[in-house]
Amino acid sequence: MKFVLVTQEVCPRCDRVKKLLSELQREVPFEWEEVDMYEMLDTFTYLGIATTPVLLVEDEDEDYTEEHIVFMGELPRKWRLKEIIESHLGGYGEPQKKAV
């Protein structure tokens, strides 16, 4: 599974989330790519998004809906973003039960 980070040039939160995603990749195996907001302007208009950053679950057909939005605007704390990403990855990182 891959995530798409939608940013714009004049966005201080965008720089923070890029750093945060890079840090989380050391703990959780996932991929993400950065896309400029203007490349997704039609999608932003359709979804009513007016802020960045936006983290989406990638849709290969680029048929994004509200269900693809992981977060937008305000950044979640690192621990919460890790939980969200893990949930999209199917629970990677959850403690494994030991056999008795």
Secondary structure, DSSP 8 states (H G I E B T S, - for coil): -EEEEEE-SS-HHHHHHHHHHHHHHTTS--EEEEEEGGGGHHHHHHHT--SS-EEEE--TT----GGGEEEESS---HHHHHHHHHHHTTSTT-------
